[in-house]
Amino acid sequence: MNTPLTPNQLQVSPTDLERAAQIQHNLLPREPLQNEWLDIAAHTAQRDAVGGDIHTFQTLPNGRVRVFVADVAGKGVAAALVATLCQAHLRHLQPEATDPADLLRKLNAAMQGEFSPVRYLTAICAEFDPATGTVTLARAGHELPLYYHPASANLPAGLEKIETEGLGIGLAPPDSFDDMLTQSTLPFPSGTALLFFTDGIVEATNRSGDEFGSEHLEALFAESAATGANADTVNQIILSAVDAFAESAPRHDDRTLVCMLAKA
């Protein structure tokens, strides 16, 4: 009987690692999504050649746009294998899922038993509906998304963290996972912005060991979204601030940032 290798026993040559990195890179969206209503910009940078952060977006047959971000617990080759497995499942599950919560439920069920609990992943999914001008969100243990809304007749401009319940994928069997999962639908008129990110952004550290922090990220996002900057500019403002804060300190985690804006 063969004994399975642990992640620490995986032996990967530099050439194989380079090929794996290219394959993983090719699985990410190659070009920005073109949409008359939405402006979407995404950035993923792995700590090593390969890693556990992924993002996807696609236009559904009903005209809605679905955005998905996930972060596998752990780093390196083992995390990359789980991330690739997740992407393979997504290709099959996306057309069948009726909404973000349904996609996360289906993904958790599909990945049951395929990796140990220490290799769970957190995920978040949004579905934008141009017909109703809304976005529907569901979250599986992921970082809380940031929602910026411009001033209107009823309320001033402001920033909110959107809290929906959900366990990480792979941490609980379908019955428990499904019972915990909730989703929320929010208005998404012109000037509204949504930010998904992984913990590598807020937990970026400088040489003194200080973290960039969620408050810093929230302030930057609100300020840049309020100026009417496009999604790519918002991302670049945040990423530049993270790099300046880190002061060239070694990166400890993968980083993903996805900004979504409702166009004027």
Secondary structure, DSSP 8 states (H G I E B T S, - for coil): ------GGG----HHHHHHHHHHHHHHS-SS----SSEEEEEEEE-SSSS-SEEEEEEE-TTS-EEEEEEEESS-HHHHHHHHHHHHHHHHHHTTT-SSHHHHHHHHHHHTTTSS-GGG-EEEEEEEEETTTTEEEEEEEB----EEEE---SSS--EEEE-------BTSS-HHHHHHH--EEEEE--TT-EEEEE-HHHHT-B-TT--B--HHHHHHHHHHHHHTT--HHHHHHHHHHHHHHHHTT----S-EEEEEEEE--
